[in-house]
Amino acid sequence: MNTIPAPQPPENEHLIQVQAAAITNGELGWAPFTNWPEEHIPIYDMTGTILTNVPGSKFKVGDQVYGHTDAYGEGAACQLAHINHSAIALKPKSLTWTEAAAVPTSSLTAYQGLFTHGGMSEPHVTDILAKPNMGKRVLITAASGGVGVFAVQFAKLTGATVVGTCGPANKDFVFSLGTDEVIDYHKYSITKWVNGEESKKFDVILNCAADHTGETLCDAVAGLKENGALISIVPGFKEPESLPSGAKAMFFILSSLGHQLESIAKLFDDGRLHVHIDSAWQLDQYQEAFDRAHSGRARGRVVVKI
């Protein structure tokens, strides 16, 4: 760890007293795409208290907020960080600092994958009984991971039938999230599980499995309905050679949208959404924290307390 001068935020960014930050699996591999300097502060999910006001921002000094910082800038593994006012929302009142830090990247990725790009209807934040996606079938690969945990919950609370893939050790955990069925990927490929049955195919498939060979993505095509959507969050995406009629396949990178985090906070405070922490570490344990986050065995998010 190093001691560095306090940052001087741009005009449209708040200075934040960071309380906790959550590691994104694989984030240290982003360096070639972001032109980071040799010494760079990592970790982009944060929660903390606003220390400076910003013209045009609805937030003020003392507000407790959470958000996702821009990966092209400095991260939040430090006592003081800065973030654009459009990328934050008030921290869910029902969550601790550690829990809130684990939310932004994973929840926004799941939310945008299903609703922005997958074509599903967003959750009603006022009508808790509404089920706008009733009748739709959704498959979440790597359902026990950081994004998968939220994707299962979002799809289920909007009324969809949800199937998740995971290994045998995480089967009970994935069922506890609300999935209707679980596919043990050690035993079944998606192709084998669907077995050509139209009734088992999916309207939306969100691929969260960190398989850079593309094998999982190609396998998922066998489970896609006509006019369906195959959405991947895994870098190295190549569009499958053949898709069902009217179907689409795409890769996306999340957008840091504070208004979506505001909706997500409401879901937490209404008791409709839950966060899952794999482990929490002190800042001087950053190496152990990164080792755990990148192990492929984390169930939920790995958080660093600042």
C-alpha positions as CSV (number, residue, x, y, z in Angstrom):
1,M,0.0,0.0,0.0
2,N,1.1,3.6,-0.7
3,T,0.3,7.0,0.7
4,I,-0.8,9.4,-2.1
5,P,-2.1,13.0,-2.1
6,A,-5.8,13.5,-1.8
7,P,-7.5,13.5,-5.3
8,Q,-8.8,16.7,-6.9
9,P,-12.1,15.7,-8.5
10,P,-13.3,17.1,-11.8
11,E,-16.1,19.6,-11.6
12,N,-18.8,17.0,-12.1
13,E,-17.5,14.5,-9.6
14,H,-18.1,14.2,-5.9
15,L,-15.2,13.4,-3.5
16,I,-16.2,10.4,-1.5
17,Q,-15.0,9.1,1.9
18,V,-14.9,5.4,0.9
19,Q,-16.2,2.9,3.5
20,A,-16.0,-0.3,1.4
21,A,-15.3,-1.4,-2.2
22,A,-15.9,-4.7,-4.0
23,I,-13.6,-6.5,-6.4
24,T,-14.8,-7.5,-9.9
25,N,-13.6,-10.9,-11.0
26,G,-10.9,-10.4,-13.7
27,E,-10.6,-6.6,-13.3
28,L,-6.8,-6.7,-13.2
29,G,-6.9,-8.0,-16.8
30,W,-8.5,-4.7,-18.0
31,A,-5.2,-2.9,-18.1
32,P,-4.5,-3.4,-21.8
33,F,-7.9,-1.9,-22.7
34,T,-7.8,1.1,-20.4
35,N,-4.3,2.6,-20.7
36,W,-3.8,2.5,-16.9
37,P,-0.5,4.0,-15.6
38,E,2.0,1.7,-13.9
39,E,0.7,2.7,-10.5
40,H,-3.1,2.5,-10.6
41,I,-5.8,2.3,-7.9
42,P,-8.1,-0.7,-8.6
43,I,-11.6,-1.7,-7.5
44,Y,-14.6,0.1,-9.0
45,D,-17.6,-0.6,-6.8
46,M,-17.8,1.7,-3.9
47,T,-19.9,3.0,-1.1
48,G,-19.2,5.9,1.2
49,T,-20.1,9.4,2.3
50,I,-20.0,12.5,0.0
51,L,-17.5,15.1,1.1
52,T,-17.9,17.8,-1.6
53,N,-20.9,19.4,-3.4
54,V,-21.1,19.4,-7.2
55,P,-23.0,22.0,-9.3
56,G,-26.2,20.4,-10.8
57,S,-26.0,17.3,-8.6
58,K,-29.0,16.3,-6.5
59,F,-26.6,14.9,-3.9
60,K,-25.0,16.8,-1.0
61,V,-22.3,16.6,1.5
62,G,-23.1,13.9,4.1
63,D,-25.2,11.8,1.8
64,Q,-24.4,8.0,2.0
65,V,-24.1,6.8,-1.6
66,Y,-23.1,3.8,-3.7
67,G,-22.0,3.5,-7.3
68,H,-19.6,2.2,-10.0
69,T,-16.6,4.3,-10.9
70,D,-15.3,4.6,-14.4
71,A,-12.7,1.9,-15.1
72,Y,-10.7,4.3,-17.2
73,G,-10.0,6.4,-14.1
74,E,-8.8,5.6,-10.6
75,G,-10.6,3.0,-8.5
76,A,-11.9,3.0,-5.0
77,A,-9.3,0.9,-3.1
78,C,-8.4,4.0,-1.1
79,Q,-9.8,6.3,1.7
80,L,-10.8,9.0,-0.8
81,A,-12.2,8.5,-4.3
82,H,-14.2,10.5,-6.7
83,I,-17.2,9.6,-8.9
84,N,-19.5,11.3,-11.4
85,H,-22.8,12.4,-9.8
86,S,-24.7,10.6,-12.6
87,A,-23.2,7.3,-11.6
88,I,-24.4,7.1,-7.9
89,A,-27.6,6.7,-5.9
90,L,-28.4,6.9,-2.2
91,K,-27.2,3.7,-0.5
92,P,-30.0,1.3,0.3
93,K,-30.9,2.0,3.9
94,S,-31.4,-1.7,4.6
95,L,-27.8,-2.6,3.7
96,T,-24.5,-2.2,5.6
97,W,-21.5,-0.5,4.0
98,T,-20.0,-3.9,3.2
99,E,-23.3,-5.2,1.6
100,A,-23.8,-2.0,-0.4
101,A,-20.3,-2.1,-1.9
102,A,-21.1,-5.5,-3.4
103,V,-24.1,-4.3,-5.4
104,P,-23.3,-1.8,-8.2
105,T,-21.4,-3.6,-10.9
106,S,-23.1,-7.0,-10.5
107,S,-26.6,-5.6,-10.2
108,L,-26.3,-3.1,-13.0
109,T,-24.8,-5.8,-15.3
110,A,-27.6,-8.2,-14.5
111,Y,-30.3,-5.5,-14.8
112,Q,-29.0,-4.2,-18.1
113,G,-28.4,-7.7,-19.5
114,L,-32.0,-8.8,-18.9
115,F,-34.0,-5.6,-19.2
116,T,-32.0,-3.1,-21.4
117,H,-30.5,-5.6,-23.9
118,G,-32.5,-8.8,-23.3
119,G,-35.9,-7.2,-23.9
120,M,-37.5,-8.1,-20.7
121,S,-39.8,-5.7,-18.8
122,E,-38.2,-4.0,-15.8
123,P,-39.4,-4.6,-12.3
124,H,-42.2,-2.4,-11.0
125,V,-40.7,-0.5,-8.1
126,T,-44.1,0.6,-6.8
127,D,-46.4,-2.4,-7.6
128,I,-44.7,-5.3,-5.8
129,L,-47.3,-7.8,-7.1
130,A,-46.7,-7.0,-10.8
131,K,-45.1,-9.9,-12.8
132,P,-44.5,-8.3,-16.2
133,N,-42.4,-11.3,-17.5
134,M,-44.8,-14.0,-16.6
135,G,-44.6,-16.8,-19.1
136,K,-41.0,-16.1,-20.2
137,R,-38.2,-18.6,-19.7
138,V,-34.8,-17.3,-18.7
139,L,-31.4,-19.2,-18.4
140,I,-28.6,-17.7,-16.3
141,T,-25.2,-19.4,-16.7
142,A,-22.8,-19.2,-13.8
143,A,-25.9,-18.5,-11.6
144,S,-23.9,-18.6,-8.3
145,G,-21.5,-15.8,-9.4
146,G,-21.7,-12.1,-8.7
147,V,-23.8,-11.2,-11.7
148,G,-25.7,-14.5,-11.8
149,V,-27.0,-14.0,-8.2
150,F,-28.7,-10.8,-9.2
151,A,-29.9,-12.0,-12.6
152,V,-31.7,-14.9,-11.0
153,Q,-33.4,-12.6,-8.5
154,F,-34.4,-9.9,-11.1
155,A,-35.8,-12.5,-13.5
156,K,-37.7,-14.3,-10.8
157,L,-39.3,-11.2,-9.1
158,T,-40.6,-10.1,-12.5
159,G,-42.4,-13.4,-13.0
160,A,-40.2,-15.4,-15.3
161,T,-39.4,-19.1,-15.1
162,V,-35.7,-19.2,-14.2
163,V,-33.1,-21.9,-14.8
164,G,-29.5,-21.5,-13.6
165,T,-26.3,-23.4,-14.3
166,C,-23.7,-24.1,-11.7
167,G,-21.5,-26.8,-10.2
168,P,-22.8,-29.4,-7.7
169,A,-21.4,-27.5,-4.7
170,N,-23.5,-24.5,-5.5
171,K,-26.8,-26.3,-6.4
172,D,-28.6,-25.7,-3.1
173,F,-27.4,-22.0,-3.0
174,V,-28.7,-21.4,-6.5
175,F,-32.1,-23.0,-5.6
176,S,-32.2,-20.7,-2.6
177,L,-32.0,-17.6,-4.9
178,G,-35.4,-18.7,-6.4
179,T,-34.5,-20.7,-9.5
180,D,-37.1,-23.1,-10.7
181,E,-34.5,-25.6,-12.0
182,V,-30.7,-26.0,-11.8
183,I,-28.4,-27.5,-14.5
184,D,-25.3,-29.1,-13.1
185,Y,-22.8,-28.2,-15.9
186,H,-20.6,-31.1,-14.8
187,K,-23.3,-33.5,-15.9
188,Y,-25.2,-31.7,-18.6
189,S,-24.4,-29.3,-21.4
190,I,-27.2,-26.9,-22.3
191,T,-27.6,-28.9,-25.6
192,K,-28.0,-32.2,-23.7
193,W,-30.3,-30.7,-21.1
194,V,-32.7,-29.1,-23.6
195,N,-32.5,-32.3,-25.9
196,G,-34.3,-30.5,-28.7
197,E,-37.5,-30.0,-26.6
198,E,-39.1,-26.7,-27.6
199,S,-40.8,-26.4,-24.1
200,K,-37.3,-26.3,-22.5
201,K,-35.9,-23.5,-24.6
202,F,-35.5,-20.0,-23.4
203,D,-36.6,-16.5,-24.4
204,V,-33.6,-14.9,-22.8
205,I,-30.2,-16.4,-22.0
206,L,-27.7,-14.3,-20.0
207,N,-24.2,-15.8,-20.3
208,C,-22.1,-15.1,-17.2
209,A,-19.8,-18.1,-17.5
210,A,-16.2,-16.9,-17.7
211,D,-15.4,-19.3,-20.6
212,H,-13.1,-17.4,-23.0
213,T,-13.1,-20.4,-25.5
214,G,-16.7,-19.5,-26.5
215,E,-17.8,-23.1,-25.9
216,T,-20.5,-22.1,-23.4
217,L,-21.9,-19.4,-25.7
218,C,-22.1,-21.8,-28.7
219,D,-23.7,-24.5,-26.5
220,A,-26.3,-21.9,-25.3
221,V,-27.6,-21.4,-28.8
222,A,-29.2,-24.9,-28.7
223,G,-31.4,-23.6,-25.8
224,L,-32.5,-20.3,-27.5
225,K,-36.1,-19.9,-28.8
226,E,-36.9,-18.2,-32.1
227,N,-36.9,-14.4,-31.6
228,G,-35.0,-14.9,-28.4
229,A,-32.0,-13.0,-27.0
230,L,-28.6,-14.4,-26.1
231,I,-26.7,-11.8,-24.0
232,S,-23.1,-12.3,-22.9
233,I,-21.0,-10.3,-20.4
234,V,-17.9,-12.3,-21.2
235,P,-15.1,-10.6,-23.2
236,G,-14.0,-12.2,-26.4
237,F,-17.5,-12.5,-27.7
238,K,-18.0,-13.9,-31.2
239,E,-21.5,-14.1,-32.6
240,P,-22.5,-17.7,-33.2
241,E,-22.6,-18.7,-36.8
242,S,-26.2,-19.8,-36.7
243,L,-29.1,-18.5,-34.6
244,P,-32.8,-19.4,-34.4
245,S,-35.0,-17.3,-36.7
246,G,-35.4,-13.7,-35.4
247,A,-33.0,-14.3,-32.5
248,K,-30.1,-12.0,-31.5
249,A,-26.8,-12.5,-29.8
250,M,-24.6,-9.7,-28.3
251,F,-22.0,-8.7,-25.8
252,F,-22.2,-5.6,-23.8
253,I,-20.3,-3.5,-21.2
254,L,-22.4,-2.0,-18.4
255,S,-23.2,1.7,-18.2
256,S,-22.9,3.4,-14.8
257,L,-26.4,4.7,-14.4
258,G,-27.4,6.2,-11.1
259,H,-31.1,6.1,-11.9
260,Q,-31.0,2.3,-12.2
261,L,-29.2,2.0,-8.9
262,E,-31.9,4.1,-7.4
263,S,-34.5,1.6,-8.6
264,I,-32.3,-1.3,-7.3
265,A,-32.0,0.4,-3.9
266,K,-35.8,0.5,-3.7
267,L,-36.0,-3.2,-4.4
268,F,-33.6,-3.8,-1.5
269,D,-35.4,-1.6,0.9
270,D,-38.7,-3.3,0.1
271,G,-37.1,-6.6,0.9
272,R,-37.5,-7.9,-2.7
273,L,-33.7,-8.2,-3.4
274,H,-30.9,-9.7,-1.4
275,V,-27.1,-9.3,-1.7
276,H,-24.7,-12.2,-1.1
277,I,-21.1,-11.6,0.2
278,D,-18.5,-14.2,-0.3
279,S,-16.0,-12.7,2.0
280,A,-14.8,-9.3,3.4
281,W,-11.2,-8.2,4.0
282,Q,-9.3,-5.3,5.4
283,L,-7.4,-3.1,3.0
284,D,-4.0,-4.5,4.1
285,Q,-5.3,-7.9,3.1
286,Y,-5.8,-6.8,-0.5
287,Q,-3.7,-9.7,-2.0
288,E,-5.8,-12.3,-0.2
289,A,-9.0,-10.5,-1.3
290,F,-7.9,-10.5,-5.0
291,D,-6.8,-14.1,-4.8
292,R,-10.2,-15.1,-3.6
293,A,-12.1,-12.9,-6.1
294,H,-10.1,-14.4,-9.0
295,S,-10.2,-18.0,-7.8
296,G,-13.4,-18.9,-9.6
297,R,-14.8,-20.2,-6.3
298,A,-16.3,-17.1,-4.8
299,R,-20.0,-17.3,-4.1
300,G,-21.2,-13.7,-4.4
301,R,-18.9,-10.7,-4.1
302,V,-15.5,-10.2,-2.4
303,V,-15.4,-6.9,-0.5
304,V,-12.6,-4.8,0.9
305,K,-13.3,-2.6,3.9
306,I,-11.5,0.7,3.8
